Amino acid sequence: MSGEIPSEIGNLSKLKAFGAANSSFSGQLPSELGVLTNLINLDLENNAVTGTIPTEVGQMDSVVKINLGKNNLIGSIPTELGNLESIEWINLGENPLVCRMPFMSFLFVFIHAINFVQEQIIFQALYHRS
């Protein structure tokens, strides 16, 4: 698979998993990902995705795993990710992201590993809710 992720992905309301790691996706993440409230697994690791993480990702009520590592995502990690009540695993590693403190405060309760390298956040948040 290659090219941009189309905004029409939001029409796939029953989609449970979107696994496209090591593909050739490029462009920005569509905000329409937020309407995928049945999505459990979002795996876009090791693509060429650019831009910011849309705040709408925080609306994916059922998501358990998000893997956006090894892309070219920039900007702040949206605080809306703190709304993901079902989340168990997030990987945002190897992206030049900035983390706002309210999001960090939420994660510190659950986080296993976080590294700051050269003023960029190399982020691997592996945590479980109890």
Sequence and secondary structure as in RCSB ss.txt:
>XXXX:A:sequence
MSGEIPSEIGNLSKLKAFGAANSSFSGQLPSELGVLTNLINLDLENNAVTGTIPTEVGQMDSVVKINLGKNNLIG
SIPTELGNLESIEWINLGENPLVCRMPFMSFLFVFIHAINFVQEQIIFQALYHRS
>XXXX:A:secstr
 EEE  GGGGG TT  EEE TTSEEEEE  GGGGG TT  EEE  SSEEEE   GGGGG TT  EEE  SSEE E
EE GGGGG TT  EEE  SS EEE HHHHHHHHTT SEEEEETTEEEEEEE    
